[in-house]
Amino acid sequence: MKSRYDREADALYVQLADATIVGSEEVRPGIMLDFDAAGRVVGIEILDASEHVAEGADFAHLVAA
């Protein structure tokens, strides 16, 4: 699992598996799930992450995109 945070865009991406993404679905405003060909979740993107993630979350240790 890999995570990266883009401070300028305030976007967090969590890659759960190294698989080809064949589709995405916005499950809540600003929260996208990426799916492989079998319909399994392989990634999660959170836009405006500082607004969506619980208070106290520390993005500082994640590699900036």
HELIX and SHEET records of a PDB file:
HELIX    1   1 ALA A   49  HIS A   52  1                                   4    
SHEET    1   A 6 GLY A  23  ARG A  28  0                                        
SHEET    2   A 6 ILE A  31  PHE A  35 -1                                        
SHEET    3   A 6 VAL A  41  LEU A  47 -1                                        
SHEET    4   A 6 ALA A  11  GLN A  15 -1                                        
SHEET    5   A 6 LYS A   2  ASP A   6 -1                                        
SHEET    6   A 6 VAL A  63  ALA A  64  1                                        
END                                                                             
